């Protein structure tokens, strides 16, 4: 299976432009970028400080209840 060439990429971008319109494309690109970033971060197993704080709160609540 071959990779995408320049002409295929241009065709895909034109189709996206027609389907979503020029005002929606930056939002879609940002969302896609954040999704890819989150996916890569999840594969690495990194937890943000917010996640660690949330886990700590849950553990403290469980200790109080149990």
Secondary structure, DSSP 8 states (H G I E B T S, - for coil): -----HHHHHHHHHHHHHHH-HHHHHHHHHHHHHHHHHHHHHHHT---HHHHHHHHHHHHHHHHH-
